[in-house]
């Protein structure tokens, strides 16, 4: 991989979406700590978006609080007087407690301050999902309405699935929303997929190590909807296809003489010819021509398929304002359950943890290469809920660790010493920073690999 092979325009768009999304999440998370701290008359010394070791990009003091923008885009923080946190201000903790300090407040108030960020992230994720459902609604093609069956990759084929199979059930359960099938296979340990093949039912057994293989090869969507390649809907202006002269409404009949009746076949043929010249048989109007082009290292040439919506039964769901509220709540619970199952899978020993970990680079790559507001808000809701779940884990250095010690104090009546809290915070921060550095190193290795 070389720097010249990177599409820097796409990187810029993805980075912009990532920074905006996490700025919204982090600012609101920190407000969840800041506001109850102020309500309970704690002094808040700093409120920062991003971390600021050695210097800040911007800072301004208003009242007792310094508001600022750091230069390390890994999160943010509020520094509350008298609280053992990531600032590790030991000198302040040596002094007698002051009435305005966190450590002087009753345990129940400290608990509310600590879980405030998690609560805000849960509410944010729920509200975004509810508003999205109210504004955009939902549309999907039910699993049993896939006219052309499924498209399979090599892993799917290795367990016995075939192009054109029609999924009937997973472990005997019909799943109406097709995108939930890969998740059920990956996270719930499904044993069988029942399909219809050539008009006959066929049971495909799923091996125990299949989830590990999916993660290893990063092909979670091992099956997809099979769609005919009806023609080019649009061409990306700066793409290899545009440079070769391809236009909207062209129909690509073959790649190097191999038929491309279905779009996933076309996509595979292009991907296997990365950084090679290919010949495309193209039908334009009534004329057939041959077009040559060099496939970029990305394995895509920049064409979109026409969507044959009239050949599928699309299920449209519209939500009124009050209907969207419970629907958004259900979507939030499903997201939290799915991510929790992913965490259990990662730490179960069934998969290689190194292949599952990712840093801000992996997160940034999840955003679309073009600015897509619907996907942007969907990812923002998802990451807000994930941040809430991760932060409430009872690990020193996280909000959940602080909350655990406070709950222990409320139940037992004994408050952990400041020295104990300092050591716990130090251990937690070392573990978390080490994990973040390790995940970043893995992502950098993957980029150059």
N, C-alpha and C positions, 0 to 999 in steps of 0.2 A: 504494500500500500504506500503511495506517495502522496505528498500534500497536494500535488497537481490533480490527483484523481478525486479529491474531495470537492463536492458541489458546495462552495462556500455560501452561495445565496440561500440554499436550503438550510445550511447550518445556522445562518443568521436568523432566518424565520423561526426555526425551532428554538434557538437560544432566546429570542425575544419572547416567545410564548412561555417558555420555561420560567424566565425571570419574572414576567408579569404574574403568572399563575402563583408562583411561590411567594412573591411579594404580598399578594392578597392574603394567602394562607398564613404566612408568618406574622404579618402586621395584626391580623385579627386574632391569631393565637396569643400574641403578646398582650393585646388589649384585654384578653380574657384574664391575664394576670394583673395587668395595670389597673383596670377599673375597680375590682374588689379591693385591691391594695389601697387605693385612694379612698374608697368608701369606708374602710376600716382605719383610715388616718395613718397609714404607713407612708413613710417618705420613699418615693421612687427616685433614685439618683440618675438612672439612665434608661432610655428607651431607644433601642437600635434595631434597624433593619440591616441584616448581615453583620458579620463579626468585624471588629476593627482593631486587630493587633497592631500596635505601634502608631497607627494614624487612622484618621477618619476622612472619608471623601467629603463629608458635610457634617456640621454639628451646630446646634444652636440651643442655648439654655433659656428655658421659659419657666419662671418660678424656681422650684427646687430641682426640676428635671432637665437633664441634657438630652435632647432629641438628636439622633444622628443617623448617618448612612455609612456602613462599613464597606470594606472593599473585598471581603471574602464571602461569596454568595452561598453560604452553607446554612443559613438560618437567621436567627436574630435573638435578642434577649432584652429583658428588663432587669435592672439591678435595683433590688429592694433593700433598703438599709436593714442591717441586722439579720440578713439571711445568708446561709451558706449556699453559694451557687457557683457557677462556672468562673466567676471573677476571682474566687478564692481569696477574698479580702480578709486575711487573717488578722491584720492590725486592728480593724474595726471590731472584730469579735473578741479581742483582748480587753476592750474597754467595757465598763459597766453598761448593762442594757438601758436604752433610752425609751421613753414612752412611745416614740414614733417608729420604733424598730419592729421588724417582723417578729423577732424572737420574744418580744414583750406581749404579743397579742395572744388571746385565748386559742387553744388548739383548734376549735371549730372554725374560727376565722382564718387561721393559717391553712386549714384543709381546703376551705373554699377558694382561697387565693391560689393554692397549688393546682387544683383541678379545673380552675377557670379556663385555662387555655384549651384543655381537652374538650370541655363542654362547648366552647365556642366553635371548635373545629367540627364537632358532631352536628351542631345546629347549622353551620355553614354548608356542610355536605348535603344535609337533608333539604335545606332551602333551595340550593342550586338544582338538585334533582327535581324537586317539586315544581320550580319555576320552568325548568326545561320541559317537563311533561305538559305543563299548562300551555306553554308557548308553541312548542314543536309537536307535541303529541308523540305517538309511536307508530312505526310502520315496520312490518316484517313479513316474510314469507313463511308460513307454517311448514314444519318439517315434512309433513305428509303431502305437501303441494309442490315439491321439487320436481318439476316436469322432466328434467333430464338427469335426475339422481344427483349423486355426489361426485366431486373431483377428489382424487386421493394423491397423496405424496408417497414417497418410497417407504416411509415408516408404516403408513396405513396399509400399503400393499404387502408389507412384510408379515402382517398378522392375518392377512386373508381378505381385506377389503378391496374392492375393485371400482374403477370408474363406472358410473352409471348405477351403482347400487342405490336403493332407496331405503333409508333408515326407518325402521318400524318402531324399535324400542331399544332401550339400554337397560340391561338387567330386568327385562320384562316391563319397563315403564316407558310409556310414550312421552316424549319431550317435545312440546309444541314449538318452543323457541330453539332453533337449531344451534345458536351460539352457546347454549348451555351444555351441549353434548360434550365438546372437548373438555370443559371444566369438570363435568361429572366423571369423565374417564380419568382425568389427571388428579383430581382432588379427592374423589369419593371411592376410589379403588374399585371401579366397575369391573365386572368379570366378563360380560358378554355384550355384544352389539348384534341385534337381530335385524337383518336386511332382507329386502325383496330383490332377487336377482333373476332376470329373465322370467318373471312371473311366479317364481318359487321362493319360499322362505329359506333363508340360510342363517345359521347361527355362527358368528365369528367370536372365538375366544380371545380374550385380552390377556397377554402374559403379565406376570407380576412386575417385571422390570420395565414395562412399557412407559410408565410415567417418567422414570429416570432417563430413558432414551429421548423422550420428548423434550425434556429440559436440556439434556446434553446437546442435542442438535438444534435447539431453539425453534422447534416447529410445533408449537402448542396447537395451532390450527391445522392439524394433520388431515382433516377433511374439510371440504368447502362445497359450496353450491356449484354444480357444473352448469356453465352457461355457454351457449353457442357464440362464436365470434362472428357477429352479424356485420361488423364493419367498424371503422375508426370513428368514434364520436368526436374526439378532439385531439390535437397534437400540442404538446408543450413547446412553446416558442423557441426555447434555447436547447432543445433536445437533439439527439442523434437523428430521430425520425424527421424532425423539421429540416435539419441540414441536408438530409437525403432527398427532400422534396415530397415527403408523404403529406397528404391532406386529409381533412375531415371528409367522411363518406367513402374514402378508399376502403376496399375490402382485401385484407391480406389472406391469400389462399394457402400459402405454404412458406416454410422457412427451410432453405437448402433442400427443396424438393419434398419435404415432409408436410403432410396436410395439417392445417390448423383450423379444423372444423370447430373446436372448442377453445375458449380463450385461455384456460389453464394450460392446455397443450402448447399454445403459442408462447405463453409466459415461460414454460419450462425450456422450450427450444432456444429462446433468447438467453436465458440464464446460463445454460450449459455452454453457450458460445461467448461468454464474457471475454472482452479484449480480442475478439476475432472478427473477421469480415464474414458477413452472411449475405445470402441472396434471397430476397423476398419476391414471391410471385404476387402481384398486386392487380386487382380488378378495379379500374376507374371508369365508371359509366359502363360502356360496352367494350372497352379496350382492356386487354391484358398486357401488363408490362413487367419487367424485372428491375428491381431496385437493389443496389448494393449499399451496405453501410457497415461501419465499425461499431460493434456493441461496446458501450463503455464498461468500465470496471464495476459499475453499480449493478449490471445485469438487467437494466431496463433501457428502453429506447424512447420512452415518452409518448406512448399512445394509450388512449382510453377506449374501452369497448362500449359499443352502443348497448344500452340496457333494454333487454326485451321484456319490459314490464307487462306488455299485453299478453305474454305467454305464461305468466305466473299469477297466481291468486294472492294478491297483497292484502294483508290484514291491517287495516288502519284503525287506530284507537285515538280518539280525541278526549281530552280531559277538561272539564270545567274547573274553575279556580278551586272550589272546595273538594272536588274529586282528586285533584292533583296532590293534595296534602297527604292523604293516606298512601297514595301510590308512591310519592317521594319517600315516605317513611319506609315502605316495603323495599324499595330499591336500595335505600341506605342499609337496611338490615342484611339484604342479600350481598351487598358489597363487603360489609364487615365480616360476614360468615365466610365468604369466598377467600378473603385475604387471611383470615385466621386459619383456614384449612391449608392455605399455601405455607404459612409459617410452620404449621405442624408437619407438613410434608418435608420442608427443608430440614427441620431438626429431628426427623424420624430416623435418619440414617439410610433411607431408601434412595436418596438422590445425592449427587455430589454437590456439597454446599458451595464449592468454588464456582460451579456453573450457575448457581441461583443468585449469587450476590451481585449487586450492581450499585454504582454511585450516581452522582448527578449526571454523568454522561449517559448512562442507561436510561435514566428518567427523561432527560432531554430528548433522546431519540424516539420516545413514544409520541411526541407531538407531530402533527402533520407538517409536511414540507411546504405547504401553503397555509395561509392564515384561515383556519376553519373555526368559527366561533362556537359551533355546536360541539365539536370535538374538544375545543379548548375548555369549555365549561364542564363537559363531562369528565375530563381528566382532572380539572381543578377540584370538582366534588370528590372524585376518587382519592386524590392525594390528601385532601383535607381529612377524610375519614381514616385513611391509612396513618396519617400523622397522629390522629387522636388515639388510634389503637396502639401504635408503637410507643407513644408517650406515656400511656397509662400502664405499661408493663412495669412490674415492681423491681426495677433495676436502679441502683444508686446512680445519680446523675440525671435521671429522667424524672418527670413530674410524678410518675407512679411510684418511684422510690421514695421521694419526699412524702407523698401521701401515705404510703405504707407505714413509715415511721410515725407520722402524725396519728394515724388510726391506732397504732400500738400504744401511743401515749394516752389517747382518749380511753381505750379499753383498760389499760393497766394502771393508769394514773401516774406513770413514771415517764419523764421526758428524757430522751437520749441526750447525752452531753454534747456541747458544742464541739469538743475534740473528736468524739465519735462521728458526728455529722461531717466534720472536715475530712476525716479519713475515708468515710464512705463515699463522699463526693469525689475525692481524689481517685479512688479505685474505679468508680463508675466512669469518670471522665477519661481515664487512661484506657479503659476497655472500649468505650464508645469511639474515642478518637482513633484508637488502633484499628477498630473495625472499619471506620470510615476511610482511613488511609489504605487499608487492605483492599476494600472494595474499589477505591479509585485506582489502585495499582492494577487490579484485575481488568478494569475497563480499559486502561491505557494499553495493557498487554494485548487485549482483544483487538483494539484499533489497529495496532501495528502487525498483529498476527494475520 
